[in-house]
Amino acid sequence: MHALKIHTEAAPKPRLGRVDWLRAAVLCLMEDGIDAVQITRLATSIGVSRGSFYWHFKSRKELLDGLLDEWFAVNGTRLKQVLDKADSLDRGVLSFFAVWTNLDTFNAPLEQSVRDWARLDRHVLKVVRGEDASRIAVIAALFERYGFLPREAEVRARVLYFAQVGYLAMNPEEAIEERMSMLDDYYFAFTGKTLGAEVGSSFRRDWVGFGKISPSKGGTDVS
């Protein structure tokens, strides 16, 4: 039966769900910080009443827990996937470099926003420190997998991870070409080994925009 259009009444709006509130909360967190993530502001941004929030969340705390869950799912999981599947040390380390700037698979603004939030909330700080320890353990496992003793693997993992987190926090206005020109030196500083010429060339060749690697070209896979 053909759908009949009614012209005298406004069409019903699609029903909003938890995903819409979470999306608005993530955007608000990244733009203005955790103190701005308030129910009234979010309701206004998505064009609904404040009361509709409670159809989907018991409290603001539940929404904030959802923000942390999103952070885990987007960023923590991605880093671990990349390192777990690395088939060599150089590919693992280069993929670690790349994933932080691949906006398709890693949300760098969300990463920094959660870390800013952690400075204001001891519970969130504890959560972030736990996630940091988990990520460092995965990096250390990569080093151990390719011949480093446990203690050295842990130290190198910490140095590599802290350097990247610090780089993200500094947000330097550095052209990607400049950073790529130091790739071999970075690799040696973090691993004590020489970067394979073929792997390094492939990585540079396939780098697109801000670190988005195309696996279809045979480069370091961060997809």
N, C-alpha and C positions, 0 to 999 in steps of 0.2 A: 504494500500500500504506500502510495506517495506521501511523504511527510508534508503536512499542512503547516504553513507558516502563519503565525498569529501576529498581526501588525499593531494591535492595540495594547500589547503588554511587552515589557522588556524581556529579552531572552534570559533564562536563568544562568547565573555564572557557574562555571565548573567548581565543584567543591574542592576547597583547599585541603591539603593533607600535611602530615608531619614534615614531608620533604620541603614544602614551601616555607614553613617556619624556619627549618634548619638552614635553608639556602639564604634566607634573609638575615639570619643570625650570623652566619659565616661572613657574609658581605659586610655587615655592620662591624663585626669584630676586626676585620682587616682594615676597614676604613677609619674607624674612630676608637677602637680599643674596647676592652671588656666592659667598662663602666657604661658604655653607650648601648650595650645589648640589653634593652629593657622591653618588656612586653608591649607597652603602649606605643613605643617607637616602631617596633616591628609590625604591629597591627596596622599602623598608619602606612608604612612602606608597602605593605601588600594589599591594602585597601579593604580590611575587614575590621570587625569590632574586636575589642580586647577580650571580650567573653569567649570568642571562638577559639582562643588559644587553649582553653581548658578542655576542649574536646580532644586534644591531641597530647597535652602534657599536664602532669599533675601540678607542676610547679616550675618556676624559673630554673631551679637547680637541675631538674630533669633535662631541660633544654641545654643548660651548660654542660651537663654530662654528655649530651649528644654532640656538642661541639668537639669535645675531647675524643669521642669515638670516631668522629669524622677525620680528625687529625691523624689518629692511629691508622685508619683505613687507607687514607690517601697517601700519607708520607712514610710512616713507619713500615708499613707492609711493602711499599714499593722499593725502598732501600734494601730491605732484606731479600726480596725476590731477585733483584739485580745481582747481589753478591752471592747468593746461594747457587745460582746457575752459571757463574763465571767458570770458564774452562781453562783459565790461566791467570796468573797473578796480574800480568799487565792488563788484560781485558777487564779483570775485576776492578782494579784501581781506576782505570779510565772510565769505566761505566759509573763508578762512584762519583767521579768528577762530573760526569755528564748529567746524571739524574737530577742533581740539584737545580739545574737550569733548564730542564725540559718541562715547560709549562703544561704540556699535554698530560703528563703523568705524575708531576710533583708540584704541589702548591707552595712555592717559596714564601709568598706573603702570609699565608696561613701559618707556616712554620714560625716565622718571626713574630707574628701576632700572639701565638700561644706562648712563646718564650717571654714576651713582654707581659702577658697575663700572669705567668708564673712568678714574676717579681712582686706581684701584688697579693698573691694567694698561696699560702703554704701548702695547701692540699694539691693545687695544680703544680707547684714546684716539685713536690714529691713524685707526682705522676710523670713529669717531664724528666726528672733525674732517673727514674726507673726505665723510661723509654731510651734515654741516652745510654744507659748501661747495657740495655738489650742490643742496641745498634752497634755499640763498640764490641760486644761479644761476637757479633756476626762478622765484623771486619777482622777481628783477631782470628776467628776460625778460618777466614780466607788466607791470612798470612801463614797460619799453621799448616793449612792444606798444601801450601807450596813451599814447605821446607823450613820455616822459621820455628825456633823453640818457643814454648808457651810464653815465657816472660817477655822475650823480645817481641813476639807477635802482639801481645797486649799493649806494650808501650808504643809500638808503631801504629797500632790501631787507634790509640788515644790521640797521638800526635796528628794523624791524618784527619780524624773526626773533629777534634777541637779546632784545627786549622780551618776546616770547611765551615763549621758553625760560626767561627769568628769572622770569616770572609763574608758570610751572609749577613751578619749583624752590622758590619762596616758598610755594606752596600757601596763599594767603591765604583766610581765611574770609569771602569776599565774596559777598553775595547776588547772584544773577544779575540781579535787578531794578536793583540799584545799578550794576552794570557796564553794563547796557543804557541806563541814564539818561545815560551818558557816551559813548555810541556815536558821535555826531556829532563830538564833540571828539577822540576817539581817531582817527577817520578823518582828520580835518583834520591832526592832529599827524603822522600817518604819511605822508600824501600831499600835504599842502598844498592840498587841494581840498575843496569842500563836498560832503557826501554827498547824493545825490539823495533827495528827500523820499519818493518812491514806493518806491524800493529799501529805504530805511531803515525805513519803516513796514511793508513786507512782511516784512523780516527780523525785526523785533520781534514781529510778529503770529504768525509761524510758529515762533518759538523755543519749544521744548518741553523741559521739564526742564532739563538742563544742556547746552543748546546743540544739541539734536537737531532739525534742520530737516526738515520734511516737504515734499518736492518736489511732492507731489500738490496742495498748496495754492498752488503758484505762487511759493514763496519761494526763497531762496538754496539751491541744491541741493548738499548735501554727502552725498548718499546714495551 
